[in-house]
């Protein structure tokens, strides 16, 4: 693990910086070498890329603030037009000046105006003797702006003749950025994903003070054993760790186990974590709602393990549409005649299912189906006749918006839309309960 060394900064500052950025010592050391001395010209532009939650934004903010380097930090998603972006940079630059701590709004319509204002009015004498850093987070949004914005930022040091470095933070590689003309290649730096060891170290650092570090580290080890295969997002894992820690501590709080009795603690939280798998990334319910649901596990009639969608009331025909979509996703199309036609004739059971169709469809996942098949199944499971009106089609669109259905294959204009059902069997059972239809038989057939 490299130690930070820089003759310009005191040792206490460097040690504090090292403790603030665990598992990113190599990247910070490289950046400090690139920055060099305050008064020296740095690289005109630096391109930092890596997947989400790989520490790019946090490391850059911590580095610039700890070393007290003059900088502006702009999120390109919030400043979604070139005018908003340029005006925000100029306003923050004004606030950096000791002569103007509360700068007023600076109007700027074009990049030419930005360069002129940058040279004449913004960079005052106290900032000319050191490098100014302009950090553009979510920099992939620059590709949607005017063609001269990205090349202009790459050459800002050259055009303004000022000691300025532009830092781009992005989740995509530079090859997808490179403009056709006016390109000045930046210095590129890659932030790799955190390994499971890195995540263990970082998450264990935030242990509650009332419990020992070893106890919390054992909990994080269990948590990563469950979620690491499906989630590498540090922010999401921190949320899950905070959300489920109370349940993990229950046997200790009740006096039924001590902190080292990991087997009993695991048995207590195993089913709880399996339910929490359904909420990864979705944010369908708040943390307080999730805790209340888990506290009500013992109540009779409580539907365990369901998604939060199960508690949402749907229109009458939307429920049948969702049931039909589930049947279409998990039943082979060749079985529709047998399941949904009253006089389908005799079908030999020995040749009814192909070899690959005998595998549980839930292990293979949902299959896409066309719209006409969805409507055909709908007409067969609804007792009364349903006309294909605009109301039915609007309800299909609503199910897609609610992410209960997924639209696939819509780019082909010669073919009709295709869909996939994204809900679980338990959710479909909850919808189908109490319905006077013969769809329960078909739902059982998908198992």
N, C-alpha and C positions, 0 to 999 in steps of 0.2 A: 504494500500500500504506500504510494508516494506521499511524502510530506510536502507541505507548501513552503516554499522558500522564496523570499523576495526581499532584497535589501532595503526597499523603500518603506515597507510596512513593519510595524513592531511585531514582535513574536506573539504577544497576547492577541492581537487582531487575527493573525494567521491561525492560531490555535482555536479561536472562537469560530472562524470560518470553517475549519476542518470538522468541528463538532456539528455544524449546522447542515452539512451536506454529506451525510454518510453514503458510502458506496458510489460516490461520484468524484472521488479524489483525482482520478486520472484526467477527467474532463476539465475540472477546475484548474488543475495544474497546467494543462495545455492552454486554457484561456488566459491565465495570468502571464504565461510566457508570450502569448500573442499581444496582449495589451502593452507589456513593457513598462517603461517609465511614463509618468503622467504627461510630461511635456513632449514626448516623442510621438511622431506620426505612427499610427497603427495601420493595420490593413484597411483599405477603403471599405470593404464589406466582408462580413462573416456569415456563412449559412450553416445553421445548426438544425439537424433533422433527426427524427426518431418517432417511434409510435407514441400514441397518447399515454400520458402518465409515466413517461420515462424521465421526468425531472427537468426538462428543458427550461420551462418558465421559472420554476422555483429556484433552480441553480443560478440562472442569470440574474433574477431579482436579488437573491441573497448575496451574490458576488458583488454586484454594483453597489448595493446599499452598505454592505459591511466595509468595503474598501473606500466608501464615500466618493465614488467616481461620478462626475456630472453626467446625467443620463435622462432620457425621456423614455417612457414605456407606453406603447399604444397597441391596443387590440384591434386588429383589422376587421374583425367581425362587427364590433361596435361602430367603428368608423367605416361604414360600408361603401362610401363613395370617396373619390379622390379628394374632393373639396373638404369633406369632413376630416379626412386623414391628415391632409396638409395643415389645415387650420389647428387641429389638435396638437400636432407636433410644434408648430410655431408658438402656440399659447403656453405649452409646457416649457419650451426653451426660454420664453420670457420670464417665467417663474424661477428659472435657475439663476438668473442674474441677481447679484447682490444689490444692484441699483433699482431693480423692479421686481419685488417679491410677489406682488399681486398684479400681474400683467393683465391687461384687458384682452378681449377677444380680438384676434387678428384675422381680418378677412383675406382670403386667398382663393382665387378662382382657377389658376393654372399652375403647372409646375414651373414655368418661367417666373411667375410672381413669387413662388416659393423660394427659388434660388436667389432672386433679388433681395427679398426680405431677410433671408438667412444671412446674406453677406453684409447688408447695410445696417440693419436695425437690431437683429436678435442677438448675435454673438458679440457681446461686449468685451471690454478689455480684460476683465478678470477671467473670462472663459477662453480667451485666445491662447493662453499659455498652457492649456492642458487639453487632452482629447475629450471630446463630447461624444457620447454613445447614444444612438437612436435605435431602440429595440422595437421591432415590428413583430408582434405575436400573431399567430394564425396567418402567416405571410402568404399562404396559398390563395388568399382572397385577392391579392394584388393582380393575379392573372385575369380577374374579371374587370379590372379598371382600364383606363386609357392605356394605349400601347407604349406611351413614353414614361409611365410612372415607374415601372420596374427597372428599365435601363437607367432612368434618372437617379434612382436611389443607389444603384450600383456604381455610378460615377459621381456621386454627390461631392466627395472629397476633391475630385478633379475640377468640377464645375465651379465650386465655391472657393477653392484655394484656402480651405479652412481645415483645421485638425479635427475631423469628424469621422466616425466609424458607424456604419449602418449594420445592425445585426438582425438577420432574418431567422425567425423560429417557425419551423414547419413540420408537418407530419408526412410530407411527401419528399421524394428525392429531388436533387437539383436538376436532373435530366428532364423532369416534367415542368421545370420553371424556365429553362434557358430561352430567352427571346431570340428572334431571328436576327435582329440588327441591334447595334449599339451595346453589345454585351461585354461586360468586364467581369471575368470569372472571379467569384468570391473564394475566400478560404472556407472549406467545408469541414464540419466536425460532426461526427455521428454519436448519438446517445443510444446505446443498445438497451434492450429491455432488461428490467431487473430480473436476476435469477431468483430461484426460490430461497436461496441463502440470503440474498440481499433483502428480499421482502421480509424474511424472518427477522433480520437484524433491524430493519427500519420500523416494522410494526411493533416489535418488542420494546422499542425505545419509548413508546407512548403508554407504558403500563400505569394503571391507577396507583396512586401513592399508598392506598390502604392495603394493597396486596404486594407480595414479593415479586421481584423481577423474574425469578425462576418459574413461579406459578403462572405468570402472564405469558412467559415464553412458551411454556407447555401448551397453553391454550392456543396461542398463535400457530404452533406446530400442528395441532389438530385441525384448526380452521383452514390452513393452507393445504393440508392433506385432502380436504373435501373440495375446496373451491379452486385450487391452482390449475386444474386441468381445464376449467371452463372460464376462468377469469384471471387475467394478469394485471388488471388495472389497479394501481396502488390506491387511488381515491376510493374505488368501490370496495376494495378489501378492508380499508380503514373503516368505512361505514359499516360493513358486515361485522367487523371485530367489535366495534362499539355497540352494535345492535344486539348481538347474541351473548355478550359477556355475562350479563346478569343471569341468564339461564344456566350458564356454565357454573356459576358460583352458588347456585341454589343448594346443592348438598352440603357445601361448606358452611353456608349461612345457617342452615337448619341443624348443623352439628352431626349430620349423617356420614360425613367423610372429612378427611383432612386434605391439605393442599397437595399432598403427594399421592393420593389415591386416584391416579389418573384413569384407572379402569372404571371405577364407579362414576367419575365425572364424565367420561366418554359415553357411558350408557345413558346418562341423564340427558345429554345434549344431542345424541345421534339423530333421533327422529326430528328434533327441532331444526338441525342444520339441513336435513333433507327437504323440509318444507321451505326453508329459506332459499334453497336452490332455485325455486320458482320465481323469486323476486329479484334475482341478479339482473342488474341494468334496467329493470322495467320501471321501477318507481311507481307502481300502480297504487300503492297506499303509503301513508306516512308512517314514520317510525312508531309513533304512539298507537296508531291503529294496528300495526303488526304486533306490538306487545300485548294489546288487549285481546287480539285473536288467539295468541299463544296461551294467555292466562285462562281462556275459556275452553281449553282443550277437553276438560272433563265434563262439560255440560252435555246433556243428552240432545241428540239431534244436530249437534254441531258437525258440519262437513269439514273433515280434516284434509289438509293438503291441497285445498283448492286454490286456484288463482283468485286474485281480487275481482276478476271479471265475473266470478260466480255470484257475487253480491250485487251485480248490476242488473237492473230490470231492462229487458229488451221488449220491443214491440212483438205482437202476436206472431206475425209471419216471419219476423227476423229469427225467432227461435227455431221455427221449422226449416228456414234457410240454412241455419248453422248446423242443424242435425243432418240435413241433406248434404251439406258440404263435407261434414265429417265422414259420412258413408261413402261419398265419392272419392275422398282422399285415401281411405284405408281399405276399401273393397276393390278388387280388380274389376275393370269395366265389363268383362265377359260374364260376371256373376249377376249383373243387374237384371237380366231376363229372368233368372231363377228367383231372385228376391222380391222383385217389384211387379211381376206380371202374374195374374191369377191363373191363367191358362198358358203356361209356358211349355207344356209338353214334358215328356220324360227325358231326364238327363242322367247318364250313367255316372254313378258316384265314383267309380274307379278312375275315370278320365276327367272328372269335373274340375279338379285343381291341378295345375301344373306343379312341377317339383319346386320351383322357386317361390310359388304362391303358398306353399305349406308353412313357410317361415312366418313367424309372427310379424304382422304388418307394423306393429308398434316399434319393433326393432329397426325396421327399414325406413321409417319416417313417412310423412304424408306425401302423396303423389299429386301432381297437378292434374286438373280436370277442366274440360271446356264448360262454357256457360250453359249450352243446351243440355248437357248431362245433368248439371245441377238442377235445372228447372224440371227435367223429366223425373228425377227422384223426388223433388218437392211435390209435384202433382200426384205422385203415387202414395206419399205418406200422409197427405192432408185429406181429411175425410170429405170435405166439401170441395167443389170445383174452384180453382183459382185462375183468374184471368191474368195473362202476362201484361199487366199494366205498368205505367211509369212508377207507381208506388212500390212495386216489387223490385224494380231495378234500382230505385233510390235507396231501398233498404240494403241491397247488396253493397252499394257504394258506402253506406254507413258502416257496415260490418268491416269493410276494408279500412276505413278511417279509424275505427276502434281497434285495429290490428287483430281482430278475431279471424279475418281472412287476409291472405296475402295475394296481391295481383302479380302474376308472372306471365312472361311471354307476350306482353302487350306491345312490344316494339314491332312485331310483324303485322303490318297493316292488312295483309291478305288473309290472315287467320284471325279468328275471334279471340277474345280475352280468355285467359286461363287463370285458375285460382288454386290456392292451397288453404287447407284448414289448419289453424295454428293453435287450437285449444286442445286440452287433454280429454281423455275418456271420462274422467270424473266430472269435468265441467259439462260434458254432453249428458251424462247421467242426471246431473242436477237439473238441467233444462228439461229433459224428457220425463222426469218424474211428475206424475199427475196428469200427463197428457193422454188422452184417449185415442191413441194411434197404435198401429202395429209396428212402429219403428224400433221398439225395444229388442225384438228378435234380430233385426238386422244389425243393431249396435253390438249385440253379443257376438255376432258372426265375425266382427272385425278383430276379435281378440286372438 
